[in-house]
Amino acid sequence: MKTFKDLGLHPELLGAVERLGFEQPTPIQKETIPAILEARRDIIAMAQTGTGKTAGFGLPIVQQVETGKPGVQALILCPTRELCLQITRDLTAFASGRQGVSLVSVYGGASIETQIKSLKRGAQIVIGTPGRTLDLIKRKALRLETLRWLVLDEADEMLNMGFREDLDAILSKTSSEKQTLLFSATMPEGVRRISASYMQNPREITAGVRNSGADQVSHEYYVVKSHNRYTAVKRLADLNPDIYGIIFCRTRSDAREITSELLSDGYNADALHGDLTQAQRDTVMDRFRKRQIQLLVATDVASRGLDVSELSHIINFTLPDDPEVYVHRSGRTGRAGRAGKSLIILQPKELFMIRRLEKLVGKKFEYRKIPSGQEICEKRLYSLMDRLEKITVNEKEIAPFLPAIVKKFSWLDRDELLKRIVAFEFNRFLDYYRLAGDINASVEPVVHSDQGQGKKRKRKPPAPSSGHKQGRKGKPAAGKRRRAGRTQ
């Protein structure tokens, strides 16, 4: 098994890698690090989000920059401020063992004058978003005559965000002598056009299966009528008490509305969409990374470049028009060897999209039913019992209060006390779901080849709903709605 030393990294870089806790190089790092160190050939690297591609291009560039030479030697372009800052942090850590390596990040939403001053002080490596980078080039504050490496990170996302003209303008200002490194999770036509126009005989490297989601991600789909989408989200969240994930929707208004509904129902949620200022975005993301927010409701454009680890779930409130965007969504969970789930909420007329996504991702999507109220209550009860069983008791601190506690509850036997503890925590779920009906739509799930050619599985339609009437977005009708808040 190859180590980072085997890839040709110098001792000062190996020391930084060790301090960062990297043990073995990932597949994309095994391919790209020696390729960038050994040759000046352009490279197209296909790798999913979260596979370590920043180190794949960052380590060899940091190793090779000439610290005593003036001028920008490497320009790294990425789609968002968040990713720009993350790459800057990573490369700064990689360069911790080398004296004289200087980096500057440039992005919108921050003072351009401050960034111009930083560039005037000198930097070998510039990390930037396309819009701000082009602005600085036009102002002649960023000059690229000495450029040796141009990195396009998440090239497909930059094109999806409408940066095509900016990228063309920036690339046209660079010398043909540079090495261009294009990293992308997918290979849409726009990315191929860039490679054909601006790259010379590029070597293609694929880590994992092209256009596929992370190996650790499972994909499930649920079918409900449109007005029951929000109820479906609530039930899936309630079924997973420790959920930490992103709910994706198409529009800003959807993001605002879903977040408002979740907050009013007692969920720990917030929104990320294009109407937020940069300061508001930063606040939301800081809280989400610290897990002060459990559910982040986001549009695809607003969420580009987010770097958040350990997400347990992605919930697709609506599917994107572009199937490849789904690959990006699902790739935000299942990172670093952890399992993750991508859940899709569909209307019956959207079932045809499942086959297309399965072909793109290269995995079978499992049909699931939205859980009933009884199933959710059982799951929450078992979760409560587990938490009670595993809770740490500080004997020393609780000892002074124990006599009063024992005296207060001395009239209750063990079974009665346990029932009251469970009821105290659990009554709101029992109340809310007592009359909850079946919201699953009657459909024929997608048939796979291993189930027989051209044959459809027959499934009995769901039993008629015996629960309360559903109001807007599948909530109980006025006068009958009960809240099921969450305290976790």
C-alpha positions in Angstrom: 0.0 0.0 0.0 1.4 3.4 -1.0 2.2 6.0 1.6 2.5 9.8 1.1 6.3 9.3 1.2 6.0 6.9 -1.8 4.2 9.6 -3.8 7.3 11.8 -3.8 6.5 14.4 -1.1 9.4 16.1 0.7 10.0 15.7 4.4 8.5 19.2 5.3 5.3 18.3 3.5 5.2 14.8 5.1 5.5 16.5 8.5 2.4 18.7 7.7 0.5 15.6 6.5 1.3 13.8 9.7 0.3 16.8 11.8 -3.0 16.9 10.0 -3.6 13.2 10.8 -3.6 11.9 7.3 -2.6 8.2 7.3 -3.0 6.8 3.8 -3.5 8.7 0.6 -6.9 8.5 -1.0 -7.3 7.1 -4.6 -7.4 10.5 -6.2 -4.3 11.6 -4.2 -2.4 8.5 -5.2 -2.9 9.4 -8.9 -2.7 13.2 -8.9 0.2 13.9 -6.5 2.9 12.0 -8.5 1.4 13.1 -11.8 1.7 16.8 -10.9 5.2 16.3 -9.4 6.6 14.3 -12.3 5.2 16.0 -15.4 3.9 19.3 -16.7 1.0 17.7 -18.6 -2.5 19.0 -18.2 -4.8 16.8 -16.0 -8.5 16.2 -15.9 -9.3 14.5 -12.6 -12.8 13.1 -11.9 -13.5 12.8 -8.2 -16.4 13.1 -6.0 -16.7 15.8 -3.3 -15.1 14.7 -0.1 -12.4 12.4 -1.6 -9.4 14.5 -0.7 -8.8 16.3 -4.0 -7.7 19.5 -2.3 -4.6 17.6 -1.0 -4.3 16.0 -4.4 -3.5 19.3 -6.1 -2.5 21.3 -3.1 0.4 19.2 -1.7 2.4 19.0 -5.0 1.8 22.7 -5.8 2.9 23.8 -2.3 6.0 21.6 -2.6 7.0 23.0 -6.0 6.4 26.8 -5.6 9.6 28.9 -5.7 9.5 30.9 -2.5 12.2 33.4 -3.7 10.6 34.2 -7.0 8.2 37.1 -7.3 4.8 36.8 -9.0 1.8 34.5 -8.8 2.7 31.0 -9.6 -0.6 29.2 -8.9 -4.2 30.3 -9.3 -6.9 28.1 -7.9 -10.5 28.9 -8.9 -13.5 27.5 -7.1 -17.2 28.2 -7.1 -17.9 29.8 -3.6 -16.5 31.8 -0.8 -16.9 28.9 1.6 -14.8 26.5 -0.6 -12.3 29.3 -1.3 -11.7 29.7 2.5 -11.6 26.0 3.0 -8.9 25.5 0.3 -6.9 28.4 1.8 -7.0 26.8 5.2 -5.9 23.5 3.8 -3.0 24.9 1.8 -1.9 27.0 4.7 -1.7 23.8 6.8 0.2 22.0 4.0 2.7 24.9 3.8 3.3 25.0 7.6 6.6 23.2 7.2 7.9 25.4 4.3 9.2 28.9 5.0 8.2 31.7 2.7 5.1 30.2 1.1 2.5 33.0 0.8 -1.2 32.5 0.0 -4.0 35.0 -0.6 -7.7 34.3 -1.0 -10.0 36.6 -3.0 -13.8 36.4 -3.1 -16.9 38.5 -3.3 -18.6 39.8 -0.2 -15.3 41.1 1.3 -13.3 44.3 0.8 -11.6 44.3 -2.6 -9.2 47.0 -1.4 -8.0 44.8 1.4 -7.5 42.0 -1.1 -5.6 44.3 -3.4 -3.2 45.3 -0.6 -2.6 41.6 0.2 -1.8 40.9 -3.5 0.6 43.8 -3.6 2.5 42.3 -0.6 3.1 39.3 -2.8 1.8 35.7 -3.0 2.8 32.6 -4.8 -0.6 31.1 -4.6 -4.0 32.8 -5.1 -7.3 31.0 -4.3 -10.3 32.8 -5.7 -13.9 32.8 -6.9 -14.3 33.5 -10.7 -16.1 36.8 -10.3 -13.7 38.5 -7.9 -10.7 37.0 -9.6 -11.7 38.5 -13.0 -12.4 41.9 -11.3 -8.9 41.9 -9.9 -7.4 41.0 -13.2 -9.2 43.8 -14.9 -7.9 46.2 -12.3 -4.4 44.9 -12.9 -4.1 44.0 -9.3 -3.7 40.3 -10.1 -1.2 39.6 -12.9 -0.8 36.1 -14.3 2.4 36.4 -16.4 4.3 34.1 -14.1 1.6 31.5 -13.7 2.7 27.9 -13.6 -0.4 26.1 -12.4 -4.1 26.9 -13.0 -6.5 24.8 -11.0 -10.2 24.6 -11.7 -11.8 23.0 -8.6 -15.4 21.8 -9.0 -15.4 23.0 -12.5 -18.9 21.6 -13.2 -20.3 23.5 -10.2 -18.7 26.8 -11.5 -20.5 26.3 -14.8 -23.8 25.4 -13.1 -23.5 28.7 -11.2 -23.2 30.7 -14.4 -19.4 31.4 -14.3 -18.8 30.3 -17.9 -18.0 33.8 -19.3 -15.8 34.6 -16.3 -13.9 31.4 -16.7 -13.4 32.0 -20.4 -12.2 35.6 -19.7 -9.7 34.4 -17.0 -8.4 31.4 -19.0 -7.8 33.7 -22.1 -5.4 35.8 -19.9 -3.2 32.9 -19.0 -0.1 31.5 -20.8 -0.2 28.2 -22.7 3.0 27.3 -20.8 1.1 26.7 -17.5 -0.2 23.3 -16.3 -3.9 23.3 -16.1 -5.5 20.9 -13.5 -9.3 20.5 -13.9 -11.1 18.7 -11.0 -14.8 17.9 -11.4 -17.3 15.4 -10.0 -19.1 15.2 -13.3 -18.3 15.8 -17.0 -21.1 17.9 -18.6 -20.7 19.4 -22.0 -19.5 22.7 -20.6 -16.5 21.1 -18.8 -15.6 19.2 -22.0 -15.7 22.5 -23.9 -13.2 24.1 -21.4 -10.9 21.1 -21.7 -11.0 21.2 -25.5 -10.4 24.9 -25.7 -7.9 25.5 -23.0 -6.1 22.2 -22.2 -3.3 20.5 -24.2 -3.5 16.7 -24.5 -4.8 16.3 -21.0 -4.4 13.1 -19.0 -7.7 11.9 -17.6 -7.7 10.4 -14.1 -10.8 8.9 -12.6 -10.9 8.1 -8.9 -14.0 5.9 -8.3 -16.8 5.6 -10.8 -17.4 8.7 -12.9 -20.7 10.5 -12.1 -21.4 8.2 -9.1 -22.2 9.1 -5.6 -20.1 8.1 -2.6 -19.9 4.3 -2.0 -21.1 4.8 1.5 -24.3 6.6 0.5 -27.6 4.6 0.2 -30.4 6.1 -1.8 -34.1 5.7 -0.9 -37.2 7.2 -2.5 -40.7 7.9 -1.1 -43.8 8.7 -3.1 -46.5 11.0 -1.8 -48.9 13.6 -3.3 -47.5 17.1 -3.6 -49.4 18.5 -0.6 -47.9 15.9 1.7 -44.2 16.7 1.0 -43.8 18.7 4.2 -45.5 16.0 6.3 -43.1 13.4 4.7 -40.1 15.6 5.7 -41.4 15.8 9.3 -42.0 12.1 9.6 -38.5 11.2 8.2 -36.9 13.7 10.6 -38.9 12.3 13.5 -37.9 8.7 12.5 -34.2 9.7 12.8 -33.8 11.5 16.1 -30.1 12.1 15.6 -30.4 13.4 12.0 -27.9 16.0 10.9 -28.5 16.9 7.3 -29.5 19.2 4.5 -33.0 19.5 3.0 -32.6 20.5 -0.7 -35.3 22.4 -2.5 -35.4 24.3 -5.8 -36.4 27.9 -4.9 -35.6 30.5 -2.4 -39.3 30.8 -1.5 -39.5 27.0 -0.8 -36.4 27.3 1.4 -37.9 30.2 3.4 -41.3 28.5 3.7 -40.0 25.0 4.8 -37.7 26.6 7.3 -40.5 28.7 8.8 -42.7 25.6 9.1 -39.9 23.6 10.7 -39.2 26.3 13.2 -42.9 26.7 14.1 -43.1 23.0 14.6 -40.1 23.1 17.1 -37.4 21.8 14.9 -33.8 23.1 15.0 -33.5 24.4 11.5 -32.3 27.4 9.4 -32.2 28.3 5.8 -29.4 29.0 3.2 -30.5 30.8 0.1 -29.6 33.6 -2.3 -31.5 36.3 -0.4 -29.1 36.1 2.5 -26.2 38.6 2.8 -22.7 37.1 3.1 -22.6 37.9 6.8 -25.9 36.0 7.3 -24.6 33.1 5.3 -21.5 33.0 7.4 -23.5 33.0 10.6 -25.8 30.2 9.4 -22.9 28.0 8.2 -20.9 28.6 11.4 -23.9 27.4 13.5 -24.5 24.5 11.2 -20.9 23.3 11.4 -21.1 23.5 15.2 -24.3 21.4 15.1 -26.3 24.2 16.6 -28.5 23.7 13.6 -29.7 20.1 12.9 -31.5 20.6 9.6 -30.3 23.1 7.0 -32.8 24.0 4.3 -30.9 25.0 1.2 -31.1 25.8 -2.5 -28.5 24.2 -4.8 -26.9 27.5 -5.8 -26.6 28.7 -2.3 -25.1 25.5 -1.1 -22.3 25.2 -3.7 -18.9 24.4 -2.2 -20.2 23.7 1.3 -17.6 21.7 3.2 -19.5 20.1 6.1 -18.4 16.6 7.4 -20.4 13.9 9.1 -23.8 14.7 7.6 -26.1 11.7 8.2 -28.8 12.6 5.7 -29.6 14.5 2.5 -33.4 15.0 2.0 -34.5 15.9 -1.5 -37.7 17.9 -0.9 -37.8 18.2 -4.7 -35.4 16.8 -7.3 -33.3 19.1 -9.4 -34.0 19.6 -13.1 -30.4 18.5 -13.9 -29.8 14.9 -12.7 -26.1 15.6 -12.2 -27.0 18.1 -9.5 -28.4 15.2 -7.6 -24.9 13.6 -7.6 -23.6 16.7 -5.9 -26.4 16.7 -3.4 -26.0 13.1 -2.4 -22.2 13.4 -2.3 -22.4 15.7 0.7 -23.0 12.8 3.0 -21.2 9.4 3.2 -17.8 11.0 3.6 -14.6 9.8 5.2 -15.8 6.2 5.3 -19.0 7.1 7.2 -22.4 5.8 6.0 -25.0 8.3 4.8 -28.4 8.4 3.3 -30.0 10.4 0.4 -33.7 10.4 0.7 -35.9 11.5 -2.2 -39.5 12.7 -1.9 -41.4 12.2 -5.2 -44.9 12.7 -6.6 -46.2 9.6 -8.6 -45.6 11.4 -11.9 -41.9 11.8 -11.1 -41.2 8.1 -10.7 -39.6 7.9 -14.2 -36.7 10.0 -12.8 -35.5 7.2 -10.6 -34.3 5.0 -13.4 -32.3 7.9 -14.8 -30.7 8.7 -11.5 -29.9 5.0 -10.9 -28.1 4.8 -14.2 -26.2 8.0 -13.5 -25.2 7.0 -9.9 -24.6 3.4 -10.7 -26.7 2.1 -7.8 -30.1 0.7 -7.1 -32.5 3.1 -5.3 -34.7 1.5 -2.7 -38.4 2.2 -2.5 -39.6 2.9 1.0 -42.9 3.9 2.6 -43.2 7.0 4.7 -43.5 5.6 8.2 -46.7 5.5 10.1 -47.3 7.4 13.4 -47.0 4.1 15.3 -43.6 3.3 13.7 -42.3 6.7 14.5 -43.4 6.6 18.1 -41.8 3.2 18.5 -38.5 4.4 17.1 -38.5 7.5 19.3 -39.3 5.4 22.3 -36.4 3.1 21.7 -34.1 6.1 21.1 -35.2 7.6 24.5 -34.6 4.3 26.2 -31.1 4.1 24.7 -30.3 7.7 25.8 -31.5 7.0 29.4 -29.5 3.8 29.5 -26.3 5.4 28.3 -26.5 8.7 30.2 -23.5 9.5 32.3 -24.3 10.1 36.0 -22.0 12.3 38.0 -22.4 10.6 41.4 -20.4 13.3 43.3 -22.5 16.2 42.0 -25.9 14.5 42.3 -25.3 13.0 45.8 -26.4 16.2 47.8 -29.7 16.2 45.9 -30.4 12.5 46.0 -32.1 12.3 49.4 -34.7 14.9 48.4 -35.3 13.2 45.1 -35.8 9.8 46.7 -38.2 11.4 49.2 -40.2 13.2 46.5 -40.7 10.0 44.5 -40.9 7.5 47.3 -44.7 7.0 46.8 -44.1 5.8 43.2 -43.0 2.2 42.4 -40.4 1.5 39.7 -42.9 0.9 36.9 -44.9 4.0 37.6 -41.8 6.1 37.8 -40.5 4.8 34.4 -43.9 5.5 32.8 -43.8 9.1 34.0 -40.3 9.6 32.8 -41.2 8.3 29.3 -44.5 10.3 29.2 -42.7 13.5 30.2 -40.4 13.2 27.2 -42.7 11.4 24.8 -46.3 12.7 25.2 -46.0 15.3 22.4 -45.2 12.6 19.8 -48.0 10.3 21.0 -50.4 13.2 20.9 -49.4 14.4 17.4 -49.3 11.0 15.8 -52.4 9.4 17.5 -54.6 10.2 14.5 -51.9 10.4 11.8 -53.0 8.7 8.6 -51.1 7.0 5.8 -49.7 9.6 3.3 -48.1 7.2 0.9 -49.3 7.5 -2.7 -50.5 4.3 -4.4 -47.8 3.6 -7.0 -45.9 0.9 -8.8 -42.3 1.1 -7.5 -39.5 1.2 -10.1 -38.8 -2.3 -11.4 -35.2 -3.4 -11.8 -33.7 -5.9 -14.2 -33.1 -8.5 -11.5 -36.9 -8.5 -10.9 -37.7 -9.8 -14.4 -37.6 -8.2 -17.8 -40.6 -5.9 -18.5 -42.5 -7.2 -15.6 -44.1 -5.0 -13.0 -44.6 -5.9 -9.4 -48.1 -5.6 -8.3 -48.6 -4.0 -5.0 -51.8 -3.6 -3.0 -52.8 0.0 -2.7 -52.4 1.4 0.8 -55.3 1.2 3.2 -57.6 4.2 3.2 -56.5 6.8 5.6 -58.3 6.7 8.9 -56.4 9.7 10.3 -57.2 13.4 10.5 -57.8 15.5 7.4 -54.6 17.0 6.0 -54.4 20.8 5.5 -51.8 22.7 3.5 -48.5 20.9 3.1 -50.0 17.8 4.7 -50.4 19.4 8.2 -53.5 18.7 10.3 -56.4 20.8 9.3 -57.0 24.0 11.3 -58.2 23.3 14.8 -56.8 19.8 14.8 -53.1 20.4 14.4 -50.9 19.3 17.2 -47.3 20.2 17.5 -44.5 17.7 17.8 -41.6 19.7 18.8 -38.0 18.5 19.1 -35.7 19.2 22.0 -32.6 17.6 20.7 
